Amino acid sequence: MTQLPLIKLQDVSYTYSGATKPILDKINFTLHEKQHLGLIGSNGCGKTTFFHIIMGLLKPDSGMLFFKGNEMRNAQHFKKLRQEIGLLFQDADDQLFSPTVLEDVAFGLLNLGVGPVKARQIAIQTLGDLGLAELEKRITHQLSGGEKKLVSLATILAMQPKVLLLDEPTNNLDSTTRARLIKILTELDIAYVIISHDRDFLAETSQKVLTMTQGRVTE
């Protein structure tokens, strides 16, 4: 591991409007290069909020967030951060909107300024690397729930992120797709954090499992 964390949260707190107490209460957290962490906790304890704070989708009430040693202080900082951190949503339909699988996987690359020919090549390579080449020409909205989840992951990995944040990736997956997802994740050479209620899944994919309780993250 590198001495400097990829992600560091220092005394980060967040309270939703109208709430009587913070959902995140002075959280301290670090994620190092190539580290694989699991995060477990009861429904509504703040796990997804935690991810949204990291991505800059929510602004903390207090505390500091660092990415690669740099404090994230404004929208421009978070725009750069989101080019290097990929967030996999709970619902794959929130992430897929192009007509075909290949177009969906290439879409993020085009947004990053990659040319159409190169974006298509990378998309094809990514699908092949993940064992999803057979889905390349499929109509996205006709995929099964499990196939959509894997394609959503491919759209993120095509952009070669430094970090993956995965929010309940095993929801509604059959055993075959779940096993396929485990194989993909354990072969990745990048850092990730997985939110899941599936303790067996976390045991197979994480080096360490953390717990979120009372607004804080603990081992």
N, C-alpha and C positions, 0 to 999 in steps of 0.2 A: 504494500500500500504506500501511496505517496503521503508525505507528512502533511501536506495541505489538503483538506477535504474538498471534494467536488461541491458538495452542498453543506452548508452550516446554518442552522437556525439558532439564534441566541436570544433567549427570554422572549419568545414570540407569543403574543396574546391576541385573541380575536373573539369578539362578542357579536352575535347577530342582533340586528335591530329589534328591540322589544324584549330581548332575553334578560333574565335577572342575573345570570352569571356567565362567564366566558366559556365558549366551547373549547378554546385552546387557552391554556393558562401558563404562561411563561415557559413554553416548550423550548428545550435544548435538544439538538439533534445534529448528527454528522453522518455523511455518507462519503466514503472514500472510493477512489478509482477501483473498478472491477469488483466492488463489494456487493454481495447479494443479500438483501435483508427482507424479512417478512414482517408484516404489521397486522396484529389481530386486536380486536376489541368489540364491544357490544354495539348494536345498531344505534346510530345517533350520537356516538361518543366523539365524533370530530375527525374521523380518518379521511374522508373525502375532502373536508374543509382543509385539512393539513396539506393535501396534494394541491388544492386550489391556491393556497397561500404560496407554495413553492413556485407554481406556474405564473404567479402574478395576476390570477383571475380574481383574487380577493386581496385587499390591502390590510395588513395587520394593524391593530390598534396601537401596538407597541412592540419593541424588539427589533432585531436586525436579521436580515437574510443575506447570506454570502454565496456566490457561485464562483468557484475556482479562485477564491480569495478576494473577490471583488464584491463590495456591498451593492445590492440591488436597490436603487433608490427611486427610479422613475420608469416611465413607460418604455423609453428607449432601451434601458438596461434589460427589461423583461422581454422585449422583442428579440434581443440577441440571445437571451437565455432560452427562449422557446425554440430557437433554431438548433439547440443542443440537448434539450430534454424533451422526450416524447411521452405524452400522457395517453394511456389506453383507457377509454371510458368504460363504465360498467355496461352500457348499452351500445353495441357495435353500430346500430342504426344512426347514432349521433355522429358517427365518424365516417360513414360511407355515403356518398351522394352522386358518384359518377355512374354512367350507364354500365360500364364493364369493369371487371376486376383490374385489368391492366391499366385502364385509365385512372382508377382510384389510386393505385399504387404509385403511378407517375405524377399525380396531381400535386403532392407536396413538393416534389422536386422542381416542378415547373414554377411553383410559387417562390422557390428559393433562387430562381433565375437560371436553372439548368435548361439547356436547349432541348427542344422536343425529341430529337434523335437520341441524345445522351440519356434523357429522362426515361425513354422507352427501354433503352438497353439496360439501365440500372434496375428498372422495374421488373423486367424479364429475369435478370440475374437474381434479384432478391426472391422472387417467387420460386425460382429453381432451387436456390439455396435452402429455402424453407420446406421444400418438398410439395409446393403448391402449384407447380407448373400446369397441372391439368385444369386449374381454375382460371387460367389467364383470360380466356375469351368468354367466360360465363357472365351472364347478366347479374349484376351485384344483388339486386333486390330479390332474385330467385334463389339465392344461396340459403343453406340451412343456417341456423343460429350459430353452430360451431364453426362452420366455414366462414361466416361473417367475422367472427372473433379472430380467426387466424389471418384473414385478409386485413383486418384493422391493424393487427400487429405488423404485418408486412408493409403497410403504408408508412408506419413510423420507422421501421428498421431501414427502409429504402433511403431515408434521409441521414443515415449513419449518426444517430445521436450518441452523446456521451453517457446519457442516463435514461433509463426507462422507469416510468411510474405506472404501475398496473393496478387498476381498481377492480377488485373482484373478478379476475379474468376467467375463473372456472364456473361462473354462474351459468346454469342451463346447458352445460357441456355434457355430452355423452362420454363414456369411459374411453372410447377410442380417440376422440378429439382431445380429451384431457391428457392422455398419455402422449399425444403428439405435441401438445403445448409444453409439457414437462421436458420433452427431448429438446425442443427449440430453445427454451430458456436456459437449461443447464449447459448448453453448448455456446451460449453467448459469452463474449469476452468484454462485456461492458457492465457498468454498475446498474443495479435496479433495486426498486422497492416494490413489494407486492402486498397489497391489502387483500386479505382473504379470511373467511371463516373456516376454510378447509385446512385444518391443521396438518393432515397427511400431505396435502399438496405443498404446504410451506416447508414441511420437513424434507421434502424431496428437492426443493428448488432454492432454499435459503441457507446461508451459512449461519445466520442468527435470526431468531424471531423475537420481535419487540412487542410490547403490549401498550395500547393506549387506554388510559383510565384517568378519570377526573381531569381531563384536559391536558394530560402530560404523557410523554413516551418514556417507558421504562423497560429494562431487560427482564 
